[in-house]
């Protein structure tokens, strides 16, 4: 399968939007039972096998519905999965993120084994996930200045949503000889490796995390002295909605009897993740669609939406493991559908069909009668002609008799 798109900072986004959806982090190779999995956003740093069954059908990234074969997902990226439950006739929406790549730490202001007579202000960041640091065993934050003489050990840790971890261990010395001594460096305790709980979940508010073993990699050397700007940042913010309409294309106001179609623009090939949130509700409808030719995307709801006011948020994901922020892109109103109007239209259509059938029958009957009348007239004409011939023949016979 084509390598898809990326990792999402789901926990932060969900907390910011107050969307109570499960965010799970799992390391061990996993099988997902599509018939029983709950809607939500899931992170894995290993291969995932989708286990299908005869009771469901699934589509990955908008592809055809797949019955009931299993499917292995091994490439890094984000997979939008929609599951159709045949018995209950409902959908389950998943966003599976496979991320096997550790985060990158960028550091400026100091280098390893550096000796300086100046103040030191380490500035550090990561391209994804969370970052933390300790200085000589105590908590330290990016941008704080160190001014006292001494030898220091700065340990920086970055952890992404899938549980991949990167460490940077920096030793440096400030030597000016006039400041009081500082506490000698201590060796920070290496974080203990959590033991997988085999699916035992602990719930904190609305976010569930499953303990897992971490993957530790050596930090790559950054190309810039300061965090490098990524040109994709601007692209991953460039998404909009140009039209929200009824999926039937009949125009008019949206109502609770019609599916909704959302059309917008972003760069061709990007995965668009739409969050359609109703006012007063915590859980949004989630949709996945890929932008195609003409930098256009189009998403249609599976069923009509309930009456209310809706806000549409969008998040973009690109190949290579990078996602944009969640952006508010539109609003729309769904009016209450008057069911009696629907029945009225159906009645009008039924009456039209009946009237049309009656008119057709009457026209056919009239044509049949006209044909029968023409046939009768033709028969009478033929009889008259035959009678005339008989009279002429009798008259001729009489004249012949007279001559004799």
C-alpha positions as CSV (number, residue, x, y, z in Angstrom):
1,X,0.0,0.0,0.0
2,X,1.1,3.5,-0.8
3,X,2.8,5.2,2.1
4,X,0.3,7.5,3.6
5,X,0.3,10.4,5.7
6,X,1.5,11.1,9.0
7,X,1.2,11.5,12.7
8,X,-1.2,13.8,14.5
9,X,-0.7,15.5,17.8
10,X,-4.0,14.1,18.8
11,X,-3.8,14.5,22.6
12,X,-3.1,18.2,22.4
13,X,-5.6,18.8,19.7
14,X,-8.3,16.8,21.5
15,X,-7.7,18.6,24.8
16,X,-7.8,22.0,23.1
17,X,-11.0,21.2,21.3
18,X,-12.5,19.3,24.2
19,X,-13.2,16.3,22.0
20,X,-13.4,13.2,24.3
21,X,-11.9,10.6,22.0
22,X,-9.5,7.8,22.9
23,X,-5.8,8.3,22.2
24,X,-4.0,5.0,22.6
25,X,-0.2,4.3,22.4
26,X,0.8,0.7,21.7
27,X,4.2,-0.8,20.9
28,X,3.7,-4.5,20.5
29,X,2.6,-5.9,17.1
30,X,-1.2,-5.6,17.2
31,X,-4.3,-7.1,15.5
32,X,-7.3,-4.9,15.4
33,X,-10.7,-6.5,15.3
34,X,-12.7,-4.2,13.1
35,X,-16.0,-5.6,14.4
36,X,-15.4,-4.4,17.9
37,X,-12.9,-1.5,17.8
38,X,-14.2,1.9,19.0
39,X,-14.0,5.1,17.1
40,X,-11.0,7.3,17.9
41,X,-7.4,8.1,17.1
42,X,-4.8,5.4,17.6
43,X,-0.9,5.5,17.6
44,X,1.4,2.5,16.9
45,X,5.1,2.2,16.3
46,X,4.8,-1.3,14.7
47,X,2.9,-3.0,12.0
48,X,-0.9,-3.3,12.4
49,X,-3.2,-6.0,11.0
50,X,-6.8,-5.3,10.4
51,X,-8.9,-8.3,11.2
52,X,-12.1,-8.3,9.2
53,X,-15.3,-10.4,9.5
54,X,-18.4,-11.1,7.7
55,X,-20.4,-8.7,9.8
56,X,-18.4,-5.6,8.7
57,X,-16.8,-4.0,5.7
58,X,-14.0,-1.5,5.8
59,X,-12.5,1.1,3.5
60,X,-9.0,2.5,3.9
61,X,-8.4,6.1,2.8
62,X,-11.6,6.2,0.8
63,X,-11.0,3.0,-1.2
64,X,-13.6,0.3,-2.0
65,X,-15.3,-1.6,0.8
66,X,-13.4,-4.7,1.6
67,X,-15.2,-7.9,2.8
68,X,-14.0,-9.9,4.9
69,X,-10.2,-10.2,4.1
70,X,-7.6,-9.1,6.6
71,X,-5.1,-6.3,5.8
72,X,-1.6,-5.6,7.0
73,X,-0.5,-2.0,7.4
74,X,3.3,-1.6,7.7
75,X,4.2,1.7,6.1
76,X,4.5,4.8,8.3
77,X,1.7,7.2,7.9
78,X,-1.9,8.0,8.9
79,X,-4.6,5.7,7.7
80,X,-8.2,6.9,7.6
81,X,-10.5,3.8,8.1
82,X,-14.2,3.7,7.9
83,X,-16.0,0.5,9.1
84,X,-19.5,-0.4,8.0
85,X,-21.4,-2.6,10.5
86,X,-23.9,-4.6,8.4
87,X,-26.2,-5.6,11.3
88,X,-26.6,-2.2,13.0
89,X,-26.1,-0.3,9.7
90,X,-23.8,2.2,11.4
91,X,-20.2,3.4,10.8
92,X,-17.1,3.5,13.0
93,X,-14.3,6.0,12.1
94,X,-10.7,5.4,13.0
95,X,-7.5,7.2,12.4
96,X,-4.5,4.8,12.7
97,X,-1.1,6.4,12.9
98,X,1.9,4.2,12.3
99,X,5.1,6.0,13.4
100,X,8.4,4.1,13.7
101,X,10.6,7.2,13.5
102,X,12.0,8.9,16.7
103,X,11.6,12.6,17.1
104,X,14.4,15.0,16.3
105,X,15.9,17.4,18.9
106,X,17.2,20.8,17.8
107,X,19.6,22.6,20.1
108,X,21.3,25.9,19.9
109,X,23.3,28.0,22.3
110,X,25.7,25.3,23.5
111,X,27.5,22.2,22.1
112,X,28.8,19.0,23.7
113,X,32.1,19.4,25.6
114,X,32.2,23.1,25.1
115,X,34.2,25.3,27.5
116,X,33.2,29.0,27.6
117,X,33.6,32.1,29.6
118,X,30.2,33.5,28.6
119,X,26.7,32.9,29.9
120,X,25.0,30.0,28.3
121,X,21.4,30.0,27.1
122,X,20.4,26.6,25.7
123,X,17.4,26.7,23.4
124,X,16.0,23.3,22.4
125,X,12.9,22.0,20.6
126,X,11.6,19.0,18.9
127,X,9.8,18.5,15.5
128,X,7.0,16.5,17.2
129,X,5.7,15.4,20.5
130,X,6.8,16.6,23.9
131,X,10.2,17.7,25.1
132,X,11.7,18.0,28.6
133,X,15.2,18.5,30.1
134,X,17.2,18.3,33.3
135,X,20.3,20.3,34.2
136,X,22.6,18.6,36.7
137,X,19.5,16.5,37.6
138,X,17.1,19.3,38.1
139,X,14.3,20.3,35.8
140,X,15.3,22.9,33.2
141,X,13.5,24.8,30.5
142,X,14.5,26.1,27.1
143,X,15.6,29.7,26.9
144,X,16.8,29.9,30.6
145,X,20.3,31.4,31.1
146,X,23.1,29.8,33.0
147,X,25.6,32.3,34.4
148,X,27.6,30.6,37.2
149,X,30.9,29.0,36.7
150,X,30.9,25.2,36.8
151,X,30.6,22.0,34.8
152,X,27.0,21.1,33.7
153,X,25.2,18.2,32.2
154,X,22.1,18.9,30.2
155,X,19.9,15.9,29.3
156,X,17.1,16.6,26.8
157,X,14.3,14.1,26.1
158,X,11.8,14.1,23.3
159,X,8.9,11.7,23.1
160,X,6.3,11.5,20.3
161,X,2.7,10.2,20.5
162,X,3.6,6.7,19.3
163,X,6.1,6.4,22.2
164,X,9.4,6.8,20.2
165,X,12.0,8.6,22.4
166,X,15.2,10.5,21.6
167,X,17.8,11.7,24.2
168,X,20.6,14.3,23.9
169,X,23.3,14.3,26.6
170,X,25.3,17.5,26.6
171,X,28.3,18.3,28.9
172,X,29.7,21.8,29.0
173,X,31.7,24.1,31.3
174,X,31.6,27.8,32.2
175,X,35.0,29.0,33.5
176,X,35.6,32.6,34.6
177,X,37.0,31.9,38.1
178,X,35.2,34.6,40.1
179,X,31.8,33.1,40.8
180,X,31.0,30.8,43.7
181,X,31.2,27.1,43.0
182,X,28.1,25.3,41.8
183,X,26.8,21.9,42.7
184,X,28.8,19.2,40.8
185,X,26.9,17.3,38.1
186,X,25.1,14.2,39.0
187,X,24.2,11.4,36.7
188,X,20.5,11.7,35.9
189,X,18.4,8.6,36.3
190,X,17.6,6.9,33.0
191,X,13.8,6.6,32.6
192,X,12.7,3.1,33.5
193,X,11.3,1.1,30.7
194,X,7.6,0.6,31.2
195,X,6.2,-2.9,30.9
196,X,3.3,-3.4,28.5
197,X,0.0,-4.0,30.3
198,X,-1.4,-6.2,27.5
199,X,-4.4,-3.9,27.0
200,X,-5.1,-2.9,30.6
201,X,-6.1,0.7,30.3
202,X,-6.0,3.5,32.9
203,X,-8.3,6.4,32.2
204,X,-7.4,9.9,33.0
205,X,-10.2,12.3,32.2
206,X,-11.1,11.4,28.6
207,X,-7.7,10.2,27.4
208,X,-6.6,6.6,27.8
209,X,-3.0,5.5,27.5
210,X,-1.6,2.0,27.5
211,X,1.9,1.5,29.0
212,X,4.5,0.4,26.5
213,X,8.2,-0.1,26.0
214,X,10.0,2.8,24.4
215,X,12.3,2.9,21.4
216,X,15.5,4.9,22.0
217,X,17.6,6.2,19.2
218,X,20.7,8.4,19.0
219,X,19.9,12.0,18.2
220,X,20.8,13.0,14.6
221,X,23.0,16.1,14.1
222,X,20.8,19.0,13.2
223,X,21.5,20.8,10.0
224,X,20.9,24.3,11.6
225,X,22.3,26.0,14.6
226,X,18.7,26.9,15.5
227,X,15.5,25.0,14.7
228,X,15.2,25.0,10.9
229,X,12.0,26.4,9.3
230,X,10.1,23.8,7.3
231,X,8.5,25.0,4.1
232,X,5.7,22.5,4.7
233,X,4.5,24.5,7.7
234,X,2.8,27.1,5.5
235,X,1.3,24.4,3.2
236,X,-0.2,22.5,6.1
237,X,-2.1,25.6,7.1
238,X,-3.5,26.2,3.6
239,X,-6.9,24.6,3.7
240,X,-10.4,26.1,3.3
241,X,-14.0,25.3,2.6
242,X,-15.6,26.8,-0.5
243,X,-19.0,25.2,-0.4
244,X,-21.3,23.4,2.0
245,X,-24.5,22.0,0.3
246,X,-26.9,19.2,0.1
247,X,-25.4,16.1,-1.4
248,X,-28.4,15.6,-3.7
249,X,-27.4,18.8,-5.6
250,X,-30.9,20.2,-5.5
251,X,-29.9,23.4,-3.8
252,X,-31.9,25.1,-1.1
253,X,-31.3,25.0,2.7
254,X,-29.7,22.1,4.5
255,X,-32.1,20.1,6.5
256,X,-32.1,16.9,8.6
257,X,-33.5,14.8,5.6
258,X,-30.4,15.4,3.4
259,X,-26.8,14.4,3.4
260,X,-24.2,17.2,3.5
261,X,-21.4,17.6,1.0
262,X,-18.4,19.8,1.9
263,X,-16.1,21.0,-0.8
264,X,-12.8,22.8,-0.3
265,X,-9.2,23.4,-1.5
266,X,-5.8,22.3,-0.4
267,X,-2.6,20.9,-2.0
268,X,-3.1,17.9,-4.2
269,X,-2.3,14.6,-2.4
270,X,-2.7,15.8,1.2
271,X,-5.0,13.9,3.6
272,X,-7.8,16.2,4.9
273,X,-9.2,15.2,8.3
274,X,-12.5,17.0,9.0
275,X,-14.1,17.4,12.4
276,X,-17.8,18.4,12.1
277,X,-18.9,19.5,15.5
278,X,-22.4,20.3,16.5
279,X,-23.0,23.1,18.9
280,X,-23.7,21.7,22.4
281,X,-22.2,18.3,21.6
282,X,-18.7,17.1,22.6
283,X,-18.1,14.3,20.1
284,X,-17.6,15.5,16.5
285,X,-18.2,13.6,13.2
286,X,-14.8,12.7,11.8
287,X,-14.3,12.4,8.0
288,X,-11.2,11.5,5.9
289,X,-10.7,12.6,2.3
290,X,-7.7,13.2,0.1
291,X,-7.3,16.2,-2.1
292,X,-7.2,15.4,-5.8
293,X,-6.9,17.0,-9.2
294,X,-7.3,20.8,-9.1
295,X,-6.3,20.9,-5.4
296,X,-9.9,20.1,-4.5
297,X,-11.4,17.8,-1.9
298,X,-15.0,16.7,-1.4
299,X,-16.5,14.9,1.6
300,X,-20.1,13.7,1.9
301,X,-21.7,12.6,5.1
302,X,-22.9,9.0,5.4
303,X,-26.3,10.1,6.6
304,X,-28.3,13.3,7.2
305,X,-27.2,15.4,10.2
306,X,-29.5,16.3,13.0
307,X,-31.0,19.8,13.3
308,X,-28.5,22.4,14.7
309,X,-25.5,24.6,14.2
310,X,-22.2,23.0,13.1
311,X,-18.6,24.1,13.0
312,X,-16.1,22.5,10.6
313,X,-12.4,22.1,11.6
314,X,-9.7,20.7,9.3
315,X,-6.3,19.2,9.9
316,X,-3.9,18.3,7.1
317,X,-1.5,15.4,7.0
318,X,1.3,14.9,4.5
319,X,3.6,12.0,3.5
320,X,6.7,12.0,5.6
321,X,5.2,12.3,9.1
322,X,4.2,15.9,9.4
323,X,0.8,17.4,10.2
324,X,-0.6,20.9,10.4
325,X,-2.7,22.5,13.1
326,X,-6.4,22.1,13.5
327,X,-8.0,25.0,11.7
328,X,-11.6,26.3,11.9
329,X,-12.8,26.4,8.2
330,X,-16.5,26.9,8.2
331,X,-20.0,26.9,9.8
332,X,-23.4,25.8,8.6
333,X,-26.9,25.4,9.8
334,X,-29.1,22.3,9.5
335,X,-32.8,23.0,9.7
336,X,-35.5,20.6,10.9
337,X,-36.8,18.5,8.1
338,X,-40.6,18.6,7.7
339,X,-41.5,15.0,7.2
340,X,-45.0,15.9,6.0
341,X,-43.5,17.7,3.1
342,X,-41.5,14.6,2.2
343,X,-44.7,12.5,2.3
344,X,-46.6,15.2,0.4
345,X,-44.0,15.0,-2.4
346,X,-44.2,11.2,-2.4
347,X,-48.0,11.5,-2.6
348,X,-47.8,14.0,-5.5
349,X,-45.4,11.7,-7.3
350,X,-47.7,8.7,-6.7
351,X,-50.8,10.6,-7.9
352,X,-48.8,11.7,-11.0
353,X,-47.9,8.1,-11.7
354,X,-51.5,7.0,-11.3
355,X,-52.9,9.8,-13.4
356,X,-50.4,9.1,-16.1
357,X,-51.3,5.4,-16.1
358,X,-55.0,6.2,-16.4
359,X,-54.5,8.7,-19.2
360,X,-52.3,6.1,-21.0
361,X,-55.0,3.5,-20.6
362,X,-57.7,5.8,-21.8
363,X,-55.7,6.8,-24.9
364,X,-54.9,3.2,-25.6
365,X,-58.6,2.3,-25.3
366,X,-59.7,5.2,-27.6
367,X,-57.2,4.1,-30.2
368,X,-58.4,0.5,-30.0
369,X,-62.0,1.6,-30.4
370,X,-61.1,3.8,-33.4
371,X,-59.4,0.9,-34.9
372,X,-62.4,-1.4,-34.4
373,X,-64.7,1.3,-35.9
374,X,-62.5,1.6,-39.0
375,X,-62.5,-2.1,-39.4
376,X,-66.3,-2.2,-39.2
377,X,-66.7,0.6,-41.7
378,X,-64.4,-1.2,-44.1
379,X,-66.4,-4.4,-43.7
380,X,-69.7,-2.6,-44.5
381,X,-68.1,-1.1,-47.6
382,X,-66.9,-4.4,-48.7
383,X,-70.5,-5.9,-48.2
384,X,-72.0,-3.1,-50.2
385,X,-69.6,-3.6,-53.0
386,X,-70.3,-7.3,-53.0
387,X,-74.1,-6.6,-53.1
388,X,-73.7,-4.2,-56.0
389,X,-71.8,-6.8,-57.9
390,X,-74.6,-9.4,-57.4
391,X,-77.3,-6.9,-58.6
392,X,-75.3,-6.1,-61.7
393,X,-74.8,-9.8,-62.4
394,X,-78.5,-10.6,-62.0
395,X,-79.5,-7.7,-64.3
396,X,-77.0,-8.9,-66.9
397,X,-78.4,-12.4,-66.7
398,X,-82.0,-11.1,-67.2
399,X,-80.9,-9.1,-70.3
400,X,-79.3,-12.1,-71.7
401,X,-82.5,-14.1,-71.2
402,X,-84.6,-11.4,-72.9
403,X,-82.3,-11.5,-76.0
404,X,-82.8,-15.2,-76.3
